[in-house]
Amino acid sequence: MLATVMYGPRDVRCEQVDDPKILKPTDAIIKLSATCICGSDLWPYRGLQPTGGPAHMGHEYCGIVVEVGSEVRTVRPGQFVVGSFCLSDNTCPHCKFGFHSSCVQREFMTGAQAPYARVPLADGTLVATAEVPETDLVRHLLATSDVLGADSVLECVGTQESMIQAIDSVRPGGSIGYVGVPHGVTFDGQAMFFAQRRMLGGPAPVRRFLPDLMDRVLKGRIKPGKVFDLTLPLADVAEGYRAMDERRAIKTMLTV
C-alpha cells in the first residue's frame, strides 16, 4: 500500500510499504476513513526533532475495523472506530485515574497516514460507534483523535516568552495547562515556587474524553472538523506538509 514516510527535514514521501499485519493478539487492523497531518508532525519536518531514520507518519485516525487479534474483545470487524494518538490498555491504575496517556503499557500511534493501520492495545484504545456514521461526520470524528478533549486549557504556542506570559497571567493558586510538546522552554523553579501557581501538561489523555466527544459529534452538538481547512489525497501528502509549514493551511486532512 502507499503510505507516508518521512526521511528527514522537508523530505516527506508517499511510497509503497508493506500492508500492516496483526503482530500481537491485542492488535487490530483498521481501514482508514480519513487521516490527517498534525501540527506536531512539523517538528521533525522542520528538523527541530530527530526522527532516527525513515519514519512512518500519522497518529490521528478513524475508520473501519477489518481484523482483530485473538485477545481483542471490545471491537469487531465492520465497526467504525476512533482511537487516540496515545495507545493504552484502559485498565491500569493510571488509566482508571483518567490519565490514559501515562498508561503502564503506553505506546504512541504511528503509520496512520495510510489506507490501513495497525492499532496496538485495541481494546483499551479504540472506541466504536453504534453504527457506521454518515460521510459528512467523518472529518469531525477524526478531529476527536488528538487534543480536542480537555477540562480547561490555556494553550501557549511558540517561544519561551509565550510560556512566561502564560505564567505571569495566572493569579497565585491558579493553574496553567499546556498542550503540545515543549521545545526550547525552561523554568525557574524558585520563581514558580514563590508564584504559587500550578502547572500540568503532557500528552493529552484523549481516551478519557473520546466517548463524550464522539457522542457530541454524532448528535451534531460540535463540529471540530472545521479545523481542516485543506483536504488532499494521500498521494499529495508532501504538499499538505508544505502548506502547514508555510501557514497556508491550519490542518490538512488526507483522503485515502
C-alpha positions as CSV (number, residue, x, y, z in Angstrom):
1,M,0.0,0.0,0.0
2,L,1.0,3.6,-0.3
3,A,1.9,5.4,2.9
4,T,3.6,8.5,4.3
5,V,7.3,8.1,5.2
6,M,9.5,11.0,6.5
7,Y,13.2,10.5,5.6
8,G,14.4,13.8,7.1
9,P,13.7,17.5,7.3
10,R,11.3,18.5,4.5
11,D,11.7,15.1,2.9
12,V,8.2,13.5,3.1
13,R,7.2,10.9,0.5
14,C,4.2,8.8,-0.3
15,E,5.6,5.5,-1.2
16,Q,4.9,1.7,-1.3
17,V,5.2,-0.1,2.1
18,D,4.1,-3.4,3.4
19,D,0.5,-3.8,4.5
20,P,0.1,-3.8,8.3
21,K,-0.4,-7.2,10.0
22,I,-1.5,-8.4,13.4
23,L,1.7,-8.7,15.4
24,K,0.2,-9.2,18.9
25,P,-3.1,-10.8,20.0
26,T,-4.2,-7.4,21.3
27,D,-3.8,-5.7,17.9
28,A,-6.5,-4.5,15.4
29,I,-6.2,-3.6,11.8
30,I,-8.4,-0.7,10.6
31,K,-9.2,0.7,7.2
32,L,-8.8,4.4,7.5
33,S,-11.8,6.5,6.5
34,A,-9.7,9.7,6.8
35,T,-6.4,10.7,8.4
36,C,-4.5,14.0,8.7
37,I,-1.3,15.8,9.4
38,C,-0.8,17.0,12.9
39,G,1.0,20.3,13.9
40,S,3.4,18.1,15.9
41,D,4.5,16.4,12.7
42,L,6.0,19.8,11.7
43,W,8.7,19.5,14.4
44,P,10.6,16.7,12.7
45,Y,9.6,18.1,9.3
46,R,11.4,21.3,10.2
47,G,14.4,19.5,11.6
48,L,13.7,20.5,15.2
49,Q,13.1,17.0,16.4
50,P,15.2,13.9,15.3
51,T,13.4,11.1,13.6
52,G,16.1,8.4,13.9
53,G,15.7,7.4,10.3
54,P,12.8,6.8,7.9
55,A,9.6,7.2,10.0
56,H,6.1,6.1,9.1
57,M,3.9,9.1,9.9
58,G,0.4,9.6,11.2
59,H,-1.2,9.3,14.6
60,E,-4.7,10.7,14.2
61,Y,-7.2,8.2,12.7
62,C,-10.6,6.8,12.4
63,G,-12.0,4.0,10.2
64,I,-13.5,0.5,9.9
65,V,-12.1,-2.5,11.8
66,V,-11.1,-5.2,9.3
67,E,-9.2,-7.6,11.5
68,V,-8.6,-8.2,15.3
69,G,-6.2,-10.3,17.3
70,S,-7.3,-13.3,19.3
71,E,-7.5,-11.4,22.6
72,V,-9.5,-8.4,21.4
73,R,-13.0,-8.4,22.9
74,T,-14.5,-4.9,22.7
75,V,-14.3,-4.1,19.0
76,R,-15.0,-6.4,16.0
77,P,-14.6,-6.2,12.2
78,G,-17.1,-4.0,10.5
79,Q,-17.3,-1.4,13.3
80,F,-16.4,2.2,12.9
81,V,-13.8,3.3,15.5
82,V,-11.9,6.3,16.7
83,G,-8.6,5.9,18.5
84,S,-6.2,8.1,20.5
85,F,-2.7,9.1,19.4
86,C,-1.7,7.5,22.8
87,L,-2.3,3.8,22.9
88,S,-3.5,2.5,26.3
89,D,-4.9,-0.6,27.9
90,N,-7.7,1.3,29.8
91,T,-7.3,-0.9,32.8
92,C,-4.1,0.1,34.6
93,P,-4.2,2.5,37.7
94,H,-3.2,5.5,35.6
95,C,-5.9,4.8,33.0
96,K,-8.5,4.3,35.8
97,F,-7.5,7.7,37.2
98,G,-8.1,9.3,33.8
99,F,-4.5,9.6,32.6
100,H,-4.5,7.1,29.8
101,S,-1.6,8.9,28.2
102,S,0.5,7.6,31.1
103,C,-0.7,4.0,30.8
104,V,1.9,1.5,32.1
105,Q,1.7,-0.1,28.6
106,R,1.6,3.2,26.7
107,E,2.7,3.3,23.1
108,F,2.4,6.1,20.6
109,M,0.5,5.5,17.4
110,T,2.4,5.7,14.1
111,G,1.7,4.9,10.5
112,A,-1.8,6.3,10.2
113,Q,-1.2,8.4,7.2
114,A,-2.0,5.4,5.1
115,P,-5.0,3.4,3.8
116,Y,-4.6,0.8,6.6
117,A,-3.1,0.9,10.1
118,R,-2.3,-1.4,12.9
119,V,-3.6,-0.3,16.3
120,P,-1.9,-2.0,19.3
121,L,-3.9,-2.3,22.6
122,A,-7.1,-2.1,20.6
123,D,-9.4,-3.0,23.4
124,G,-8.3,0.0,25.5
125,T,-7.6,2.4,22.7
126,L,-10.4,2.2,20.2
127,V,-14.0,3.5,20.8
128,A,-16.7,2.2,18.4
129,T,-19.8,3.9,17.3
130,A,-23.2,2.1,17.3
131,E,-23.3,2.2,13.5
132,V,-21.2,3.5,10.7
133,P,-21.6,7.3,10.6
134,E,-22.6,9.3,7.6
135,T,-19.7,10.5,5.5
136,D,-20.1,14.2,6.5
137,L,-19.4,13.3,10.1
138,V,-16.1,11.5,9.5
139,R,-14.0,14.7,9.5
140,H,-15.5,15.8,12.8
141,L,-14.9,12.3,14.4
142,L,-11.3,12.4,13.1
143,A,-10.8,15.7,15.0
144,T,-11.5,14.0,18.3
145,S,-8.5,11.7,17.9
146,D,-5.9,14.1,19.2
147,V,-6.0,17.0,21.6
148,L,-9.6,18.2,21.3
149,G,-10.5,17.0,24.8
150,A,-9.6,19.0,27.9
151,D,-11.3,20.2,31.0
152,S,-9.8,23.6,30.6
153,V,-6.6,24.9,29.0
154,L,-4.6,28.0,28.2
155,E,-2.6,27.0,25.2
156,C,0.8,28.5,24.9
157,V,2.3,28.1,21.4
158,G,5.8,29.2,20.4
159,T,8.7,30.5,22.4
160,Q,10.0,30.7,25.9
161,E,8.4,34.1,26.0
162,S,4.9,32.6,25.3
163,M,5.2,30.4,28.4
164,I,6.5,33.2,30.6
165,Q,3.4,35.3,29.5
166,A,1.1,32.4,30.5
167,I,2.7,32.0,33.9
168,D,2.6,35.8,34.5
169,S,-1.1,35.9,33.6
170,V,-2.2,33.4,36.3
171,R,-3.1,34.5,39.8
172,P,-1.4,32.8,42.8
173,G,-3.1,29.5,43.4
174,G,-4.2,29.3,39.8
175,S,-3.4,26.6,37.2
176,I,-1.6,26.6,33.9
177,G,-2.3,23.8,31.4
178,Y,-0.1,23.3,28.3
179,V,-0.6,21.1,25.4
180,G,1.8,20.0,22.7
181,V,5.5,19.1,23.2
182,P,7.6,22.0,24.6
183,H,10.7,22.9,22.6
184,G,13.2,25.3,24.0
185,V,11.3,26.0,27.2
186,T,12.8,26.0,30.6
187,F,11.5,27.0,34.0
188,D,12.9,28.8,37.1
189,G,12.0,26.6,40.0
190,Q,12.4,29.3,42.5
191,A,10.2,31.7,40.6
192,M,7.5,29.1,40.3
193,F,7.8,28.3,44.0
194,F,7.1,31.9,45.1
195,A,4.5,32.5,42.5
196,Q,2.4,29.6,43.9
197,R,1.0,28.6,40.6
198,R,0.1,25.0,39.5
199,M,1.2,23.6,36.2
200,L,0.1,20.4,34.4
201,G,1.0,19.2,30.9
202,G,1.9,16.2,29.0
203,P,0.3,14.0,26.3
204,A,-3.4,14.7,26.3
205,P,-5.4,11.8,27.9
206,V,-7.6,11.7,24.8
207,R,-9.2,8.3,25.6
208,R,-10.8,9.8,28.7
209,F,-12.8,12.2,26.6
210,L,-13.4,10.2,23.5
211,P,-16.8,8.7,24.3
212,D,-18.3,12.1,25.3
213,L,-16.7,14.0,22.4
214,M,-17.8,11.3,19.8
215,D,-21.4,11.5,21.2
216,R,-21.4,15.2,20.8
217,V,-20.2,15.0,17.2
218,L,-22.8,12.3,16.4
219,K,-25.6,14.4,17.9
220,G,-24.4,17.5,15.9
221,R,-23.6,19.5,19.0
222,I,-19.9,20.1,18.0
223,K,-18.2,20.2,14.6
224,P,-14.5,20.2,15.3
225,G,-13.7,19.1,11.8
226,K,-13.9,22.7,10.7
227,V,-10.2,22.9,11.7
228,F,-9.4,21.0,8.5
229,D,-9.1,23.9,6.0
230,L,-7.2,21.9,3.4
231,T,-8.1,18.4,2.1
232,L,-5.8,16.5,-0.2
233,P,-5.5,12.9,-1.4
234,L,-2.8,10.9,0.4
235,A,-0.6,10.9,-2.8
236,D,-0.3,14.7,-2.3
237,V,0.8,14.5,1.4
238,A,4.1,16.4,0.7
239,E,2.0,19.4,-0.4
240,G,0.0,19.1,2.8
241,Y,3.1,19.3,4.9
242,R,4.4,22.3,2.9
243,A,1.1,24.1,3.2
244,M,1.0,23.8,7.0
245,D,4.7,24.6,7.3
246,E,4.2,27.8,5.3
247,R,1.0,28.6,7.2
248,R,-1.2,28.3,4.1
249,A,-3.2,25.8,6.0
250,I,-4.1,25.2,9.6
251,K,-4.6,21.5,9.4
252,T,-4.6,19.1,6.4
253,M,-7.0,16.2,6.1
254,L,-5.9,13.3,3.9
255,T,-8.3,11.2,1.9
256,V,-7.3,7.6,1.5
